[in-house]
Amino acid sequence: MPEGKIMKALSGFYYVKDEEKVIQCRGRGVFRKQKLTPLVGDYVEYQAENDQEGYILDLKSRKNELVRPPIANIDQAVLVFSAIEPDFSTSLLDRFLVLVESHDIDPVICISKMDLLNDAQTEKINRFAEDYRKIGYPVILSSAKWEDGMDQLKPWLEDQVTVFAGQSGVGKSSILNALNPALELKTDAISNSLGRGKHTTRHVELIGIGSGFVADTPGFSALEFTELEVDQLPLCFPEMVKASEDCKFRGCLHLNEPKCAVKEYVENGEIMEYRYQHYQQFHDEIKSRKPRY
């Protein structure tokens, strides 16, 4: 049975790439019965009626999936933040990082508009960048125009399936357009009343950039931890995972437990205090979440 990868989903059709050819497929009715929806990024078995059309017969197992954009088997997320206008927020970045980590996706942090900062502001952002690099996250610093950031960013996209996410109004669509001008993504002006960027897309598609693929729709619009449980949260902070090997109790939540190595690391500055504070906030948020039935 031939196999391929769904590159685009539009109006009930799935465009399956098998080496050099793309077959327009419909999903089988059995997927509806099983409450399965084929997603862009899925590896599938299909049956071709002819050179152009066919049916998807089977979905291969996924390593991960997102609801927005509806896409599967993502390798990494490029998290786009601005240094200013809107101001850089470690709290918002940590929220994105937790969501990305919880989906088993590797993050790459991009901070733009560095050219709009004064010396003190630049120093502050550079300090934050170092903090995140110490944890092990790649951090790219760019000007507002992004052309210089492209040379730094492109190598990260090779051989990866990448989704872009991040602050509203920071130019995610502009970056995608700079990567592939043929995209011509609509970048509606920032709505002044809300201070938010408006994004308009109708379907999801994987676009080839070099040897990798990029989703043409920014991801993670909802930032609530609806799927995450409190015992999974510490696993989304890599520096805590490392430190927790020295905690007295297995399954330590690093809050009130005795002989907690994470709290010691925070006290001696090996774990950033603001990261630990965000961890506590997220923990409280998940714990107070209303149960869903």
Disulfide bonds with the S-S distance in Angstrom:
none
